Amino acid sequence: MQFQYEITLPEFLEMAWLRHRSSIRWIIGISLGALILSLGVVFYIYVNHWFGLYLISLSALLLLMLMVIPSLTFRRFYHRNRRMFAERKVTITETGIVSDTQLGHAETTWDNYEQVCETRNLFLLYQTTDVIGILPKRVFAGQQELEQIKSLLSAKVRPRKNASMSAAGPGAS
């Protein structure tokens, strides 16, 4: 199978957020923000209004930073590295995936992939925790071709025994 496409900003953001939300930093940050918010409400009601408002503001700032700063960073990365996401020709064969872009030619055999993760719009092919190939579902002609690639990917990409896997991707950092 051969496809020609470019990776769009929404596709990159979907992959980046999935990767980001699988990290332990994200989980700890959200938990800490919720804890501080709860403490702020308790302090506001039972102890001191001003300190409670301070804690609520602090948690709002932390949660806002967890949501806004990564989004801005992902968008900046995408726009600064447009050639990385530009037009590509991808050929999927029984031996692996061949990709040609203006940046170069890459041939990757199936045993170099740790995991395949399917989202609503994408197939994400993990070579490592941070090296993730994006294959948009929009490139497939129909449901039959989509089912064919699903079965090929599930047959060819076997998680490595020593790689830690989660629903969002391999490893959490």
N, C-alpha and C positions, 0 to 999 in steps of 0.2 A: 504494500500500500504506500502511496506517495501523496503528500499533502504540501500545500504552500500556504503560509499564513504568517502574520506577525502577532506578537503577544501584545494585547491591548492593556491600557492602564487598569481597568477593572479586573482583568484576569490576573495581572501581577499583584494587585492589592488583595485579591482573594487568597492567593498563595502566601503572600507575606503575612497577612493577618493570621492565617491558619498556623503558620510556623511560629509566629510571635506568641500566639495564645497557648501554644503547647509548651512554652518555656516555664520553668519553675519561678523565674522572676515575676512573670505575669500573675501566676497563681498567688504568690506571696504578696504582691502589691495589691491585688484586689482584696485579698483577705485582710490585710492590714488596713486598707481604706475602709472596709466595712466595719472592722473592729473600732477604729477611731470614730467613725460616724456614730456607732452605737454608744460608745462612751460619751460622746458629745451630747447626744440626746439625753442620756441618763444624768449627766452633770447639769445640763440646762434645766431639767425638770426638778431634780432633787437637791442640787448643791449650789451651784453658782451660775447664773445666766451668762455672764461674760466669758467665763472659762468654757462653758458648754458651747457658746457660739464660736469661740476660738477653735475648739476641737472639730466642730462641724465644718468650719471653713478650711481647716487643715486637711480634713478627709476629702472635701470637695476638690481642693487643689491637687491632692495626690491622685484621685480618681480621674480628674480632668487631664493630668499629665499622662496617665496610663492610656488614655483614649486619644488625645489630640497629638501629642508629640510623635508617637510612632507613625500615625497617619501622615503627618507632614514629612517625616523622614522618608517613608516609603515613596511618597509622591516625588520628593526631591531626587531620590535615587533613580527612579524611573526616568524622569525628565533629563537628568544629567547623563544617563547611559542609554540613550535612545537606540544607538546602534546595536546594543546587546539584545534588544527586543524587536528589532526591525525584521523585515521580510526574511523568511527562512524556507528552505525546502527540506522536508523531513521524509525519510523513507524508512518504513518499518518492515523488517524482514524476519525470517525464522531465526537468524543469528543475532539480531540486535537492531539498533537504531542508528541511522546515518543522518547527520544534520549538516546542511550547508548554509552559511550566512555570510554576510560581507566581512565578518570578523574571522572566518575560517571554516575549516572542515573538521567534523568530529564523528568518529565511529565508536560506538559503545556497544559491547556485547551484553547479553542479558545477565550474565553472572556479575556484572559490575553494578547492578541495581539492587538495593537493599529492600525496597518496598514500593508498592504502588498504592496511592491513596486516591480514592474517587470522591470528588465533591459534586455539587449540583452542576457546575459548568466545566470542570476540568478533570483531567487525569494528572496527578502529580507523581513523577518518577524520581524517587530518592536514590541518589548515588551515595550520599553521606547525609548527615543531619542537616547540613547547610547547602549542599549542592542538589538542587531540585529542578528537574526538567518539567516544563509546563506544556501539556498537550490539551488544547481546548477541544471540548466536545463539538463545538460548532463546525469544525472542519470535516466532520463525517457526513456523508451524503444522506444517510437515513438510519432508522432504528436497526436494520439488519447489519449495517457496517459497524455501528456502535457496539452491538452485541458481539460481533466477530472480534473487535479489538479488545473488548473486556475479557473474552475467553483466552485470547492470545496472551494478554498481560498477566492474567492469573496463572496461566500455565508456565510462562517463562520467568516471571519474577518471583523468586522464592526468598522469603526473609532469611537473612543469615542467622545462624544459631547464636552467635556472639553479639549480634546487634540488638540493642534494646528498642522495642517497638511500642508505640502507643497509637491510639485511634487517629491522632492528628499528625503523626509522623514519627520517624525514628529518633529516639533520644529526647531528652528534655534538658535544656541548659539555661 
